[in-house]
Amino acid sequence: MRELTSQESRLVTSGEFVITLATITVIFVIMISLVICYKLFMSKKGNATVPGGFKFEWN
């Protein structure tokens, strides 16, 4: 181990941005899933299309 120079220490970055982006993405996916589940359980008839080509219909 050795002490970093000033230039080397300026190049060190943390992964906070990646963690924040991943957290926001997970929350977004959970919110979409909750809306679909709500539509499935609370309506008598309908359909839902999810990105990726998944389509749900209930009567």
DSSP file (Angstrom, degrees, kcal/mol; ACC not computed):
  #  RESIDUE AA STRUCTURE BP1 BP2  ACC     N-H-->O    O-->H-N    N-H-->O    O-->H-N    TCO  KAPPA ALPHA  PHI   PSI    X-CA   Y-CA   Z-CA
    1    1 A M              0   0    0      0, 0.0     2,-0.3     0, 0.0     0, 0.0   0.000 360.0 360.0 360.0 146.2    0.0    0.0    0.0
    2    2 A R        -     0   0    0      0, 0.0     2,-0.2     0, 0.0     0, 0.0  -0.968 360.0 -93.7-144.9 161.3    1.1    3.5   -0.7
    3    3 A E        -     0   0    0     -2,-0.3     2,-0.2     1,-0.1     0, 0.0  -0.550  44.2-120.1 -76.1 137.7   -0.2    7.0   -0.3
    4    4 A L        -     0   0    0     -2,-0.2    -1,-0.1     1,-0.1     2,-0.1  -0.475  21.8-121.8 -77.7 147.1   -2.0    8.4   -3.4
    5    5 A T     >  -     0   0    0     -2,-0.2     4,-2.4     1,-0.1     5,-0.2  -0.336  32.2-101.4 -76.7 170.2   -0.8   11.5   -5.1
    6    6 A S  H  > S+     0   0    0      1,-0.2     4,-1.4     2,-0.2     5,-0.1   0.899 123.9  49.0 -60.5 -41.4   -3.1   14.5   -5.4
    7    7 A Q  H  > S+     0   0    0      1,-0.2     4,-0.9     2,-0.2    -1,-0.2   0.909 111.6  48.6 -66.7 -42.0   -3.8   13.7   -9.1
    8    8 A E  H  > S+     0   0    0      1,-0.2     4,-0.6     2,-0.2     3,-0.4   0.876 108.7  53.4 -65.9 -37.6   -4.6   10.0   -8.2
    9    9 A S  H  < S+     0   0    0     -4,-2.4     3,-0.5     1,-0.2    -1,-0.2   0.811 104.5  55.6 -70.3 -28.0   -6.9   11.0   -5.4
   10   10 A R  H  < S+     0   0    0     -4,-1.4    -1,-0.2     1,-0.2    -2,-0.2   0.766 103.7  56.2 -71.2 -25.1   -8.9   13.3   -7.7
   11   11 A L  H  < S+     0   0    0     -4,-0.9     2,-0.4    -3,-0.4    -1,-0.2   0.634  82.9 101.2 -81.6 -14.4   -9.5   10.3  -10.0
   12   12 A V     <  -     0   0    0     -4,-0.6     2,-0.3    -3,-0.5    -3,-0.0  -0.585  53.6-178.4 -74.9 125.5  -11.1    8.2   -7.3
   13   13 A T        -     0   0    0     -2,-0.4     2,-0.2     2,-0.0    -2,-0.1  -0.883  19.8-128.8-123.5 156.9  -14.8    8.2   -7.6
   14   14 A S        -     0   0    0     -2,-0.3     3,-0.4     1,-0.1     4,-0.1  -0.561  17.6-124.6 -98.5 167.8  -17.6    6.6   -5.6
   15   15 A G  S  > S+     0   0    0     -2,-0.2     4,-2.0     1,-0.2     5,-0.2   0.063  73.6 116.5 -98.3  24.0  -20.4    4.4   -6.9
   16   16 A E  H  > S+     0   0    0      1,-0.2     4,-2.5     2,-0.2     5,-0.2   0.877  73.0  54.2 -61.9 -38.9  -23.1    6.5   -5.3
   17   17 A F  H  > S+     0   0    0     -3,-0.4     4,-2.6     1,-0.2    -1,-0.2   0.910 108.6  48.5 -63.1 -42.0  -24.6    7.5   -8.7
   18   18 A V  H  > S+     0   0    0      2,-0.2     4,-2.3     1,-0.2    -1,-0.2   0.900 111.9  49.0 -65.7 -40.9  -25.0    3.8   -9.7
   19   19 A I  H  X S+     0   0    0     -4,-2.0     4,-2.2     2,-0.2    -2,-0.2   0.913 112.6  48.1 -65.1 -42.2  -26.6    2.9   -6.4
   20   20 A T  H  X S+     0   0    0     -4,-2.5     4,-2.4     2,-0.2    -2,-0.2   0.921 112.2  48.6 -64.4 -44.0  -29.0    5.8   -6.7
   21   21 A L  H  X S+     0   0    0     -4,-2.6     4,-2.2     1,-0.2    -2,-0.2   0.898 111.7  49.4 -63.4 -41.3  -29.9    4.9  -10.3
   22   22 A A  H  X S+     0   0    0     -4,-2.3     4,-2.3     2,-0.2    -1,-0.2   0.895 110.6  50.7 -65.1 -39.8  -30.5    1.3   -9.4
   23   23 A T  H  X S+     0   0    0     -4,-2.2     4,-2.4     2,-0.2    -2,-0.2   0.921 110.5  48.3 -64.0 -44.8  -32.7    2.3   -6.5
   24   24 A I  H  X S+     0   0    0     -4,-2.4     4,-2.3     1,-0.2    -1,-0.2   0.895 111.8  50.6 -62.9 -40.6  -34.8    4.6   -8.6
   25   25 A T  H  X S+     0   0    0     -4,-2.2     4,-2.3     2,-0.2    -2,-0.2   0.912 110.2  49.0 -64.1 -43.4  -35.2    1.8  -11.3
   26   26 A V  H  X S+     0   0    0     -4,-2.3     4,-2.3     2,-0.2    -2,-0.2   0.918 111.6  49.0 -63.4 -43.9  -36.3   -0.7   -8.7
   27   27 A I  H  X S+     0   0    0     -4,-2.4     4,-2.3     1,-0.2    -1,-0.2   0.907 110.6  51.5 -62.5 -41.2  -38.9    1.6   -7.2
   28   28 A F  H  X S+     0   0    0     -4,-2.3     4,-2.1     2,-0.2    -2,-0.2   0.909 110.6  47.7 -61.8 -43.7  -40.2    2.4  -10.7
   29   29 A V  H  X S+     0   0    0     -4,-2.3     4,-2.2     1,-0.2    -1,-0.2   0.896 111.6  50.6 -65.5 -40.7  -40.5   -1.3  -11.6
   30   30 A I  H  X S+     0   0    0     -4,-2.3     4,-2.3     2,-0.2    -2,-0.2   0.907 109.1  51.5 -64.1 -41.4  -42.3   -2.0   -8.3
   31   31 A M  H  X S+     0   0    0     -4,-2.3     4,-2.0     2,-0.2    -2,-0.2   0.915 110.0  48.7 -62.4 -43.5  -44.7    0.9   -8.9
   32   32 A I  H  X S+     0   0    0     -4,-2.1     4,-2.1     1,-0.2    -1,-0.2   0.914 111.5  50.4 -62.6 -42.4  -45.6   -0.4  -12.4
   33   33 A S  H  X S+     0   0    0     -4,-2.2     4,-2.5     1,-0.2    -2,-0.2   0.888 108.6  52.1 -63.3 -39.3  -46.2   -3.9  -10.9
   34   34 A L  H  X S+     0   0    0     -4,-2.3     4,-2.5     2,-0.2    -1,-0.2   0.891 108.2  50.9 -65.2 -39.2  -48.4   -2.5   -8.2
   35   35 A V  H  X S+     0   0    0     -4,-2.0     4,-2.4     2,-0.2    -1,-0.2   0.922 111.4  47.9 -64.1 -43.2  -50.6   -0.7  -10.7
   36   36 A I  H  X S+     0   0    0     -4,-2.1     4,-2.3     2,-0.2    -2,-0.2   0.918 112.5  48.7 -64.1 -43.4  -51.0   -3.9  -12.8
   37   37 A C  H  X S+     0   0    0     -4,-2.5     4,-2.4     2,-0.2     5,-0.2   0.901 110.5  51.6 -63.6 -39.8  -51.9   -5.9   -9.7
   38   38 A Y  H  X S+     0   0    0     -4,-2.5     4,-2.2     1,-0.2     5,-0.2   0.928 110.5  48.3 -61.9 -44.7  -54.4   -3.3   -8.7
   39   39 A K  H  X S+     0   0    0     -4,-2.4     4,-1.1     1,-0.2    -2,-0.2   0.895 112.1  50.1 -62.6 -39.2  -56.0   -3.4  -12.1
   40   40 A L  H  < S+     0   0    0     -4,-2.3    -2,-0.2     1,-0.2    -1,-0.2   0.917 118.7  35.2 -65.5 -43.5  -56.1   -7.2  -12.0
   41   41 A F  H  < S+     0   0    0     -4,-2.4    -2,-0.2     1,-0.2    -1,-0.2   0.719 120.1  44.6 -88.4 -21.6  -57.7   -7.5   -8.6
   42   42 A M  H  < S+     0   0    0     -4,-2.2     2,-0.3    -5,-0.2    -1,-0.2   0.591 100.4  69.1-103.2 -11.0  -60.1   -4.5   -8.6
   43   43 A S     <  -     0   0    0     -4,-1.1     3,-0.1    -5,-0.2    16,-0.0  -0.820  62.6-148.5-111.4 151.8  -61.7   -4.6  -12.0
   44   44 A K  S    S+     0   0    0     -2,-0.3     2,-0.3     1,-0.3    -1,-0.1   0.790  85.2  11.6 -82.9 -29.9  -64.2   -7.0  -13.3
   45   45 A K  S    S+     0   0    0     14,-0.1     2,-0.3     2,-0.0    -1,-0.3  -0.995  83.8  93.2-150.8 140.0  -63.0   -6.8  -17.0
   46   46 A G  E     -A   58   0A   0     12,-2.6    12,-2.6    -2,-0.3     2,-0.3  -0.989  46.1-113.2 167.5-170.3  -60.0   -5.3  -18.7
   47   47 A N  E     -A   57   0A   0     -2,-0.3     2,-0.4    10,-0.2    10,-0.3  -0.981  11.3-158.5-152.3 160.9  -56.6   -5.7  -20.1
   48   48 A A  E     -A   56   0A   0      8,-2.9     8,-3.6    -2,-0.3     2,-0.5  -0.994   5.6-155.8-144.1 136.3  -53.0   -4.5  -19.5
   49   49 A T  E     -A   55   0A   0     -2,-0.4     6,-0.2     6,-0.2    -2,-0.0  -0.969  12.1-162.3-116.0 126.2  -50.0   -4.4  -21.8
   50   50 A V  E >>  -A   54   0A   0      4,-3.2     4,-1.1    -2,-0.5     3,-1.0  -0.828  33.2 -94.9-106.8 142.5  -46.6   -4.5  -20.3
   51   51 A P  T 34 S+     0   0    0      0, 0.0    -1,-0.1     0, 0.0     3,-0.1  -0.289 110.2  52.0 -53.4 138.4  -43.4   -3.4  -22.1
   52   52 A G  T 34 S-     0   0    0      1,-0.1    -3,-0.0    -3,-0.0    -2,-0.0   0.387 129.3 -76.4 108.6   1.2  -41.7   -6.5  -23.5
   53   53 A G  T <4 S+     0   0    0     -3,-1.0     2,-0.4     1,-0.3    -1,-0.1   0.563  85.0 143.7  90.2   8.4  -44.8   -7.7  -25.3
   54   54 A F  E  <  -A   50   0A   0     -4,-1.1    -4,-3.2    -3,-0.1     2,-0.4  -0.697  25.5-174.3 -85.1 131.6  -46.7   -9.2  -22.3
   55   55 A K  E     -A   49   0A   0     -2,-0.4     2,-0.4    -6,-0.2    -6,-0.2  -0.993   6.5-166.2-130.1 129.7  -50.5   -8.7  -22.5
   56   56 A F  E     +A   48   0A   0     -8,-3.6    -8,-2.9    -2,-0.4     2,-0.4  -0.940   7.8 178.8-116.1 134.4  -52.9   -9.6  -19.7
   57   57 A E  E     -A   47   0A   0     -2,-0.4     2,-0.4   -10,-0.3   -10,-0.2  -0.995   1.6-179.0-133.1 141.5  -56.7   -9.8  -20.2
   58   58 A W  E      A   46   0A   0    -12,-2.6   -12,-2.6    -2,-0.4    -2,-0.0  -0.998 360.0 360.0-140.8 144.9  -59.4  -10.7  -17.7
   59   59 A N              0   0    0     -2,-0.4   -14,-0.1   -14,-0.2    -1,-0.1   0.330 360.0 360.0-124.1 360.0  -63.1  -11.0  -18.1
